Amino acid sequence: MALKEDALRLHKEWHGKIEIACRAPVRDAKDLTMAYTPGVAEPCLEIHNDVNLSYEYTRRWNMVAVITDGTAVLGLGDIGPEAGMPVMEGKCVLFKTFAGVDAFPLCIRSKNVDEIVNTIKLISGSFGGINLEDISAPRCFEIEKRLKEECDIPIFHDDQHGTAVVTLAAMINALKLTKKDIKDVSVVVNGSGAAGIAVTKLMMSMGLTKVVLCDSKGAIYRGRDGLNPVKAEMAEITNPENKKGTLKDVIKGADVFIGLSVAGALTGEMVKSMAKDPLIFAMANPVPEIFPEEALKAGARVMCTGRSDFPNQINNVLAFPGIFRGALDVRASDINDAMKIAAAEAIAGLISDDELNEEYIIPKPFDKRVAQKVAEAVAAAARESGTARI
């Protein structure tokens, strides 16, 4: 009750978590002439001749739109765009605080894919990047895919890719501890929504092959009835042995459990059935698939959750501020897999071999080194992969 009361009181006191700050002084008539008419006509004409100068003469170079339709807000579900605004404002606060990125919340009153895509496309010229947030699956996949095809600025669905980057960073370091290679391990991903599919795809781009994706009905496999197009696609590229059955069935002998699903989905008995020194990523919030005490007692070598009150928190704030900082700094046209992998490796690399241990495989959210290191790595990867434009 105290949390609810404090949160409501503070949000009411703040009356919004962000505001516009003016960079151009307007103290006298001359200032007004420069900031507005007639002086403002000069940069307008320059941009008319070369639209790329919008990055030089306006704040576009540092501006990201944080956009939702309110259909998958936190764990609250489809609560509507206006109800998603506090989350979007909060995201903007994190962009500015952790990486100096100016972000603006936009909540769209539509669930129609065409309308959402067209709306974002039409306003994209005002921004250097688009962060999609809390849009339900499977619509989120189509929206992001189409925007990437139709816009010339980075499009990044953080629920997918931010989670994937931080999970991969933790996996890199956890595998160091167990002296295993991602190309050899067996992984079960429980949860086939936006995050689960993105985590699976990014790890596969790093060489993972033995991975089974599960949903509430069990393993996703080729030939299973009732799969939506996204799950059907995943069935073709995962589960090479075409395993069938429940989570309890397919987790036997697995090296890694990655949970992006529901509280209590994993039991101690399931952990005991896994391979030696299993890695457990139980990221359901606020209640994980299994609590650390139970998982560790059952033999888990490394335990990660999405919570700040346990070691090894998988928190997207380690990724998205630095990723956008790096992308904006080189005026990237896209955020591709190479940039996401570079971000994950940068996060993992902040923990030295001497520091690495079972309770410290991922930096803390307030580690001030993170955003800068991620930005540098992402910018370098953008240049190497050809998406950088400056």
Summary of the structure (lengths in Angstrom):
residues: 390
radius of gyration: 22.1
end to end distance: 50.6
largest distance: 75.9
contacts: 1326
relative contact order: 0.10
helix: 47%
strand: 13%
